[in-house]
Amino acid sequence: MKRKLTIALAGNPNAGKTTIFNNLTGSNQHVGNYPGVTVEKAEGTLVYKDTKIHVIDLPGTYSLSAYSPEEVVSRNFLIEENIDVIVNIVDATNLERNLNLTVQLIELDLPLVIALNMSDMAHSQGIKINQELLSQLLGCPIVPVVGSKNKGTAELLEMVLSTADGQNTLQDKTPRYAKVIEEQIVSLERVLPLTIMKTADNNRNIRRWLAIKLLENDEEIISYIKKQPQAESIMVAVKKSQEAMRKHFKQDPEITIVEGRYAFIRGTCRETIKYDIREHASLTDRIDSILLNRVLGLPIFLVLMWALFQFTFALGTPLMELLDAGIAWFASLLDIVLPDGLFKSLLIDGIIAGVGGVLIFLPNILLLFLGISFLEGTGYMARAAFVTDRMMHAVGLHGKSFIPMVLGFGCSVPAIMSTRTLENTRDRFVTILIIPLMSCGAKLPVYTLFSAAFFSQKVAGNVLFSIYIIGILLALVMAKIFRTWVLPGDSEPFVMELPAYRLPTVKSVLLQIKFRALLYLKKAGTVILVASMIVWALFTLPLTPDGPENALSPATMEASYAGKVGHFVEPLIKPLGFDWKAGIALLAGFSGKEIVVSTLGTLYSIEESDRASASSTTGDSTDEFGSIAERIKSQSGFTPLTAYVFMLFVLIYVPCIATVAIIYKETNSWGWAGFSIAYTTLLAWIVSFIAYRVGLLLGFY
């Protein structure tokens, strides 16, 4: 290996940055076609021509002005770390908007290569870019790429290597401002010591960038300067320069610099871009005329979601049943081979029933995420935010809050982290509090189990869809309550980019599915495995004096540690139609909602084992274990009504431990974390009680 290089990928949201990161590294980084997916930086490596390249995927951001967490992370990394080359991913179809970040990256005085992404889409839209002239005006090389088709990747790597070797002779130009602005920048550079800011690359002219930021009143840079020994003289010079600019331009220096930057960008675009006159609207415009229609937009969104859940249940059920049958066959085989006793019960009733009862729902989860990933990749999920904006405004939020809510269908933890893209603190905290009401992937096994056990396949998809819709509606109601009484304040205006429609790559979708499958299997082999063994132990201990065989009976289960806890909480959940066994499952679900299924699997497997043993003594033996859905239906005492109420309770009640931890981290308050536990549990009881009592009044059982 000859050498090592570190490159950083920087770009606007929706510019295709993460797709190119995947093309370069083969990483499992999530790809989504809307702003806010990449909250933290991701890393990967590749080897090209005996060079090991370390690739950093920085958060998507529109600028380096430090107004948002993404901007702070990106610019601090570029300033403080040893970066050999910045690769700026630019959307060729939105060149003028993307160049705002490009100009600021040039001001950092680091080697820069522009990857002009979506060049094919620009051509199809009649956009012709003079890349050679654009490269000369910006002073950095440009490589056309098509990230979705993995075109131009090799050429991009070649340019990165040549730029790192100093072969790029264009890298000596910096966009210039008006004469008065340049005079003040030079004036401030003179009073800034050469060692004013430690950077990884000591050869950089960081003083020009610092001077610009000081003129812009950048709070972080001003705070940094005030800690330096020369702070007083520097700040006097800053005030003097700002006053000179204010006197000349009759406005704040920050506005003047931004206007100067955009004047350079507009002039550059006028010189380098030509547009073909198109008689017809683009495909994106024609599709949006329907999907974003004020009347049809929301119904279309609901129909698409309904179709997604129908697809998930219809295609996933046969696969689920096949897995269930295989696990039941394996359990019956062990039942024949192993001698009776606690070890046999641990394997069959604890591990296989618990872990296996969760694994069978893997097809449904992957199919659901396949659909969501496809909608994300096409650009539709960004439209969903606009479609729901009017509805979100009615509850005191805006459409941008809907994106984390949709991410909550996968997992509440990254969904809560993605709320960092919300500038308003009240909006952010309210969104964090309502995300646990979304039906995350961990709740799907519970829904699928009870839907399959108590409802026909024709209506099971509708049942599943209704749970998801109720979660959204409850989230909106709670958002209105929180925005009115808990975190009152004006709602922020909603500004968000709509990316062009495009088909997601098969690779990006499969990467997401692979990531989701591995995550689920890892959780099944660790957390759920341990939880299943603990639940089994709680149901079998303490052992009775009569021997271990009697400890596995339903009667002795009630006297077990789990039974005692279950009977303790039973009075609280009895008005909802639940017994002590359901209470144990719900308590176990605090560690993760999948544990509800594994707990029920263990509980009813023990009961079935006891009945099987009893049958063998009477000569009526069976060598097969029923599926978990069959056991729930025949042994639990649940009815279709109580099953639906149970699903509602699981939808709403206390977030899992990981979600509570991330709420604390993002709000920096155990108070908000505790509040989320209290209000969701109380809300779950109230909603479930009403649903159960109304169901009984209407004659449902």
Secondary structure, 3 states (H helix, E strand, C coil): CCEEEEEEEEECCCCCHHHHHHHHHCCCCCCCCCCCCCCCCEEEEEEECCEEEEEEECCCCCCCCCCCHHHHHHHHHHHHCCCCEEEEEEEHHHHHHHHHHHHHHHHCCCCEEEEEECHHHHHHCCEEECHHHHHHHHCCCEEECEHHHCECHHHHHHHHHHHHCCCCCCCCCCCCCCHHHHHHHHHHHHHCCCCCCCCCCCCCCHHHHHHHHHHCCCHHHHHHHCCCCCHHHHHHHHHHHHHHHHHHHCCCHHHHHHHHHHHHHHHHHHHHEEECCCCCCCHHHHHHHHHCCCCCHHHHHHHHHHHHHHHHHHHHHHHHHHHHHHHHHHHHHHHHHCCCCHHHHHHHHHHHHHHHHHHCCHHHHHHHHHHHHHHHHHCHHHHHHHHCHHHHHHCCCCHHHHHHHHHCCCCHHHHHHHHHHCCCHHHHHHHHHHHHHCCCCCCHHHHHHHHHHHCCHHHHHHHHHHHHHHHHHHHHHHHHHHHHHHCCCCCCCCCCCCCCCCCCCHHHHHHHHHHHHHHHHHHHHCHHHHHHHHHHHHHHCCCCCCCHHHHCCHHHHHCCHHHHHHHHHHHHHHHHCCCHHHHHHHHHCCCCCHHHHHHHHHHHHHHHHHHHHHHHHCCCCCCCCCCHHHHHHHHCCCCHHHHHHHHHHHHHCCCCHHHHHHHHHHHCCHHHHHHHHHHHHHHHHHHHHHHHHHHHHCCCC
